[in-house]
Amino acid sequence: MPRNLDVPRAARKAGEVAWTRMAAANDGGVPSETTARLRALGLSSTTVYVPPEHAHIKYDQTNSFGQSSVQEKVLRSLKKTCTCSKTKAKNILFTLLPILAWLPKYRIRENIVGDVVSGITVGIMRIPQGMAYALLASVPPIFGLYSSFFPGLIYAILGTSRNLPFGTMAVVSVMVGSSVERLVPERTELPAGLDNTTGFNSTEDFLQELRTQDKIAVSAALTLMAGILQLAMGLCRLGFVTIYLSDPLVSGFTVGAAFHVVGSQVKYLLGLDLPRYSGPLSLVYTIIAAFRNITQTNVAALITSLICIIVLLVGKEVNLRYKDKLRGIPIPMELFVLIIATLISYYADLNGKYGVRIVGTIPTGLPVPRPPDVSRLLYVLPDAIVLSIVSFAVSLTLAKLFAKKYGYSIDDNQELIAYGASNLFSSFFSCFVGSTSISRTSVADAAGMKSQLMTFVSAFLLLMVLLFIGPLFRPLQQCVLASIIVVNLKSMFRLFNELKPLWKVSKVDCTVWIVTWLAVTLLGLDLGLGVGVGFSLLTIVLRTQFPSSTLLGQVSDCEIYRDCKDSQVKEISGVKIFRLNMPLCYTNCDSFKTALHKRTGLDPVGVLARRRKEERARRRMEAADSESSGCFTAERSRRRKERSGGDGGVANPGMAVDTANTEMDETLGQNGDIAKENHNGTEVKRTPDVTTVILDCGAINFLDSVGMNTLVQVYKDYTSIGVKFRLAHVNPDVRAQMWSCDYFEKVEGQRLFVSVHDAVLFATNKDVSEQSPQNTRLEMETHL
């Protein structure tokens, strides 16, 4: 037999959830089918209804009550962090040096061939790409080889990706070049104490050499500052920063950067002497300058560029078409073009006879490490912030893509540490900021890369070039390197193909893509990226401020509730079910109330105003009826006196006052809608009364204090007009917030329902919801 247990309120506050069983006494303790459907969570003064057959189910409790205090959490975290053991020390060592985890387990027979082949293939690619990307970074080509050699070695030791050949990238290189050109002014006069006695042919050559040294110094300072920032973010566990760079934003930024890359190579392709612009509209100024000087085009450079571009494009198509037959090892067309162009330039003397610009002196050996100029660090800080985030975001995206393909995980924070340490170390060798490229990573994967051992094979090949082969590329034309850069941008321009499917999936994301692309193209890489990020965040704010909402109805003979626009759905008489499809916070509280009142057709403020207006009208009508009735009675008495001779006789007490023409039957509805019937029999139709409004909270995963106060206000507003306001399908975290904000102290008698259907059954089951305690037996069980 059920029994009644009195659970103190303090016990419930300690984290206990009360479950109440309810059955009608006249049914012999057996709950009805409707009652068996009632399941609700009760907090504070709330009553909880659970049928006996569901008593074994414990409601999920992810509530703040019962949780420890912040101080206890901090103490536990510190204790866990400061505790030392062999296992923990080993895990920390393997986390900071991932090479210790995979190198002892390396399977030589299975992986060595793929790593060696991919290392040779990528090493061959890095020779022309490194020299070409150095032009983008506005530094001599030899520093592109340095930037391909040193950063990859550090990343192979510290990185968590097995398929990422770290080195140079076109987008990052052009960002470095843009910053270098802006931060290094033109030299117009010799420094104090120097004269033109250094072996140069002219003062202009000497000034140009001094400016080149300034560019190298600024590039190294940028690399050092970017490395420090990335290392600091990694140690502070800030690997999540890339979540603000969505895929559409990164794609739009990449395409916009590709336009800047092409613009920066126009002068090399045409053999023109053009200044390199930076800042807003720099691409427009470059195009204008190119057309102004189009008559000065070097024909030999133009012909060389066209031939190289055609050969490289054909080579890429051949590699793509016969990829299977080549077994993933592409024909190194870039290296072939590099060697052939160098031989032609040397024997034809293109520089001496036709004025074609060449690479020039390439030193042999490795550079002597020297610290960057730390006095420039604050000077380059704004550019370094953008560079560190962009290089990390692009590299991490590729790393996660291949990690998902091969079934292993990537540690975002350790990747930041690896990128930061790579840039920090390479800055002492005057390298520019490193990253990775899509083409090089795809080639390495197709060639069979299995681990970072490939990086050491590739580095050995580059070392041979630096030690012995580098000076042989002295007569190489700069227009050949520019052609290699432009052809490698093909994959970036193909990102335009994303727009059509992206528009079908999300018009907002497509707009972010287009806005970011236009902003980067017109305003520059740094400002354009800022505009893209700002616009992307603005779309989130706007979507939060104007949330989507739905009025639900019940599918026939089913417990499913869908949008009332569905033909299979019908509304429940007297019940309005409203669903908000996003969190409720300070940005959308007003929109939430507006949508709630509009969709339910029930505005409590309007209802109260209408009731007051109708009450005033009713009182005026009653006053007018009383006055009119009094005047009519006095007139009849006077006439009666006249007929009776003025003897002052009394009116017949049985005579009724005829008020048929002035009476009005007026009924005031619960929601302020009035059904009237006047003397002509005209009836004003009244809509059925809404007795309950149910809020489906399934999509609300967050509430702030403003949102909580809004729910309290909505509850009170509906209660003031006699309408019940119920919450259903409440997220456990939201319940925790409700408890911490004393929601149930402010709203007495509120119930939370497990599902919308339970709330509907409760609202339509008046015999259960309104029965008195004398007709109810309660059995309460507590679950800690």
Beta strands, then each sheet from edge to edge (+ up, - down):
strand 1: 17-24
strand 2: 40-41
strand 3: 549-555
strand 4: 561-563
strand 5: 569-570
strand 6: 575-580
strand 7: 665-668
strand 8: 674-677
strand 9: 692-696
strand 10: 724-728
strand 11: 752-753
strand 12: 776-783
sheet 1: 1+ 12-
sheet 2: 2+ 11- 10- 9- 6- 3+ 4-
sheet 3: 2+ 11- 10- 9- 6- 3+ 5-
sheet 4: 7+ 8-
end
